[in-house]
Amino acid sequence: MIRELAGHQLVPPEKHFRWRGGEITRLEGFTDAVFAFAVTLLVVSLEVPHTFTELIVAMKGFVAFAICFIMLVQVWYYHYIYSRRYGLQTTYAIVLNAVLIFVVLFYVYPLKFLFTLVVGEFTDGLTVPREELNKMITTNNQPVVLMVIYSFGYTAVCILFALLYHYAYTKRKELELNEYETMRTMHAVIFQIGFAVIGLLVIAAAVLLPLRYAPYSGLLYSLNSVIGFGLGSILGKRERLAIQRMKTGPAPANS
């Protein structure tokens, strides 16, 4: 049975990370509303189909919409976890949150446009006619500009999360983070910086590669899985050792 008593959390907190966020704040509520609006923007340009043909045309955009939806939910979830872990409501934290949701809103349409083209490319013109795709790729620098715009937004989101986690790290004494929580917070900074570097590599590749190959610079984002696995293996081992130390004795004071 779902716990409904006052003060109880409907979602269980992390096993080894104490959640310091209390009741849902106005900042979190506002952020949730903005993310909901961002999802709405993904479909706001679509009209209700009046014929079966129009319905089929609308359904062709399902895959691109699903990809964009998943990416927005992922960003929202990262923000949710951060808010629950630290519950920071300082001016600096509010400013970083405001910039984050601004970036998310601003990049909704570039995100949708990009993945509509990507799905069209890999499905032989399902969402965009093949003639338009070929024209865009071969006659001007639109692929370069589009990839740079998207990658700047992606990199900005990663940097903002890195700044948020770094700020939480600087507040580790006030937040009374234990050894594992302190380590996990710094590791989150490292992860986000690593992802941001990939975004910068994509920008460099899009600009430096020949025009016909520029759209494929986005394949470099597959390196995120390499970073995630590599750093997860190395840093995860350190986190497990920290948990063991905490179980066998008192944790050392935060430095």
BATOR-934954 format. One line per field, with one value per residue (C-alpha): residue number from 1; x, y, z; chain. Coordinates in steps of 0.5 Angstrom, whole numbers, plus 2048, in hexadecimal, padded with zeros to 3 digits. Each point is the difference from the previous one (the first is absolute). Example, Ala and Ser with C-alpha at 12.3 -4.5 7.8 and 13.67 -1.06 7.14 Angstrom:
BEGIN
num c(1,2)
x c(819,802)
y c(7F7,807)
z c(810,7FE)
cadena c(A,A)
END
This chain:
BEGIN
num c(1,2,3,4,5,6,7,8,9,10,11,12,13,14,15,16,17,18,19,20,21,22,23,24,25,26,27,28,29,30,31,32,33,34,35,36,37,38,39,40,41,42,43,44,45,46,47,48,49,50,51,52,53,54,55,56,57,58,59,60,61,62,63,64,65,66,67,68,69,70,71,72,73,74,75,76,77,78,79,80,81,82,83,84,85,86,87,88,89,90,91,92,93,94,95,96,97,98,99,100,101,102,103,104,105,106,107,108,109,110,111,112,113,114,115,116,117,118,119,120,121,122,123,124,125,126,127,128,129,130,131,132,133,134,135,136,137,138,139,140,141,142,143,144,145,146,147,148,149,150,151,152,153,154,155,156,157,158,159,160,161,162,163,164,165,166,167,168,169,170,171,172,173,174,175,176,177,178,179,180,181,182,183,184,185,186,187,188,189,190,191,192,193,194,195,196,197,198,199,200,201,202,203,204,205,206,207,208,209,210,211,212,213,214,215,216,217,218,219,220,221,222,223,224,225,226,227,228,229,230,231,232,233,234,235,236,237,238,239,240,241,242,243,244,245,246,247,248,249,250,251,252,253,254,255)
x c(800,803,801,7FC,802,803,807,801,803,7FC,806,805,807,807,803,806,7FE,7FC,7FB,800,7FB,7F9,7FA,7FF,802,7FE,806,7FF,7F9,802,805,7FB,7FB,806,801,7F9,800,806,7FD,7F9,805,802,7F9,7FD,801,7FC,7F9,7FA,800,7FA,801,803,806,801,800,805,805,7FF,802,806,803,7FF,807,803,7FB,802,807,7FF,7FC,804,806,7FC,7FE,807,802,7FA,802,807,7FD,7FB,806,804,7FA,7FF,807,802,7F9,805,7FB,806,800,806,7FC,7FA,804,803,7F9,7FD,805,7FF,7F9,801,805,7FB,7FA,805,802,7FA,7FF,807,7FF,7FA,803,806,7FD,7FB,805,804,7FA,7FF,807,800,7F9,801,7FC,7FB,7FF,803,800,807,800,800,805,805,7FF,802,806,803,7FF,801,803,7F9,802,806,7FC,7FB,805,804,7F9,7FE,807,800,7FA,802,807,7FC,7FC,805,804,7FB,7FF,807,800,7FA,803,807,7FC,7FD,807,802,7FA,802,801,7FA,7FC,804,802,803,806,7FC,7FB,806,804,7F9,7FF,807,7FF,7FA,804,805,7FB,7FD,806,802,7F9,801,807,7FC,7FC,806,803,7F9,801,807,7FE,7FA,804,807,7FD,7FE,7F9,7FD,803,7FE,7F9,804,804,7FA,802,806,7FA,801,806,7FB,7FF,808,801,7FA,803,807,7FF,7FA,805,806,7FC,7FB,805,802,7F9,7FF,807,7FD,7FA,804,804,7FA,7FD,806,802,7FE,801,806,7FE,7FF,806)
y c(800,807,804,806,803,807,800,7F9,800,7FC,7FF,7FC,804,7FD,7FA,804,807,804,804,807,803,801,802,802,807,806,7FF,7F9,801,805,7FC,7FA,805,802,7F9,7FE,806,7FE,7FA,803,804,7FA,7FE,807,801,7FA,801,7FB,7FB,801,7FA,7F9,803,806,7FB,7FC,806,802,7F9,800,805,7FB,7FE,807,802,7FA,801,807,7FF,7FB,805,805,7FB,7FE,807,801,7FA,802,807,7FC,7FC,806,804,7FA,7FE,807,805,806,807,805,806,7FC,7FA,803,804,7FA,7FC,806,800,7F8,801,806,7FB,7FA,805,803,7FA,7FC,802,7FF,7F9,7FE,802,7FD,7F9,801,800,7FB,7FB,802,7FE,7F9,7FF,802,806,7FE,807,804,7FF,7FD,806,805,7FC,7FF,808,802,7FB,802,807,804,800,7FF,7F9,804,805,7FC,7FB,806,803,7F9,7FF,806,7FF,7F9,803,805,7FB,7FC,806,803,7F9,800,807,7FE,7FA,803,805,7FB,7FD,807,800,7F9,802,804,7FA,7FB,7FB,7FA,7FD,7FC,806,805,7FB,7FF,807,802,7FA,803,806,7FC,7FC,806,803,7FA,801,807,7FE,7FC,805,805,7FA,800,807,800,7FA,803,806,7FD,7FA,801,802,7F9,7FD,805,7FD,7FA,804,7FE,7F9,802,801,7F8,802,801,7F9,7FF,806,7FD,7F9,802,805,7FC,7FA,804,805,7FB,7FB,806,802,7F8,801,806,7FC,7FB,804,804,7F9,7FE,806,808,804,805,807,804,804)
z c(800,7FE,806,801,807,801,7FF,7FD,7F9,7FA,7FD,804,800,7FE,804,802,7FF,805,7FD,803,7FB,805,7FD,7F8,800,7FB,7FC,7FF,7FF,7FB,7FC,800,7FC,7FB,7FF,7FF,7FB,7FC,7FF,7FD,7FC,7FC,7FE,800,7F8,7FF,7FE,801,7FA,7FC,7FB,801,7FB,805,806,7FC,7FF,807,802,7FC,806,805,801,800,805,804,800,802,805,803,800,804,805,801,801,805,804,801,803,804,803,801,804,804,802,802,801,7FE,800,800,7FB,7FC,7FF,7FE,7FB,7FD,800,7FC,7FB,7FF,7FF,7FB,7FC,800,7FE,7FA,7FD,800,7F9,7FD,804,7FC,7FA,800,802,7FB,7FB,803,800,7F8,7FF,803,7FD,7F9,801,804,804,7FB,7F8,7FE,7FB,805,804,7FA,7FF,807,800,7FA,7FE,806,807,804,803,803,803,803,803,803,803,803,803,803,803,802,803,804,803,802,803,804,803,802,803,804,803,801,804,804,801,803,805,802,807,801,7FD,804,7FA,802,7FD,7FB,7FE,800,7FB,7FC,7FF,7FD,7FC,7FD,7FE,7FD,7FC,7FD,7FE,7FC,7FD,7FE,7FD,7FB,7FE,7FF,7FC,7FC,7FE,7FE,7FC,7FC,7FF,7FD,7FD,7F8,7FF,7FE,806,805,802,802,805,805,800,805,805,801,804,805,802,800,805,804,800,801,806,803,801,803,804,802,803,804,802,802,804,804,802,803,804,802,802,804,804,800,7FA,800,800,7FA,7FD)
cadena c(A,A,A,A,A,A,A,A,A,A,A,A,A,A,A,A,A,A,A,A,A,A,A,A,A,A,A,A,A,A,A,A,A,A,A,A,A,A,A,A,A,A,A,A,A,A,A,A,A,A,A,A,A,A,A,A,A,A,A,A,A,A,A,A,A,A,A,A,A,A,A,A,A,A,A,A,A,A,A,A,A,A,A,A,A,A,A,A,A,A,A,A,A,A,A,A,A,A,A,A,A,A,A,A,A,A,A,A,A,A,A,A,A,A,A,A,A,A,A,A,A,A,A,A,A,A,A,A,A,A,A,A,A,A,A,A,A,A,A,A,A,A,A,A,A,A,A,A,A,A,A,A,A,A,A,A,A,A,A,A,A,A,A,A,A,A,A,A,A,A,A,A,A,A,A,A,A,A,A,A,A,A,A,A,A,A,A,A,A,A,A,A,A,A,A,A,A,A,A,A,A,A,A,A,A,A,A,A,A,A,A,A,A,A,A,A,A,A,A,A,A,A,A,A,A,A,A,A,A,A,A,A,A,A,A,A,A,A,A,A,A,A,A,A,A,A,A,A,A,A,A,A,A,A,A)
END
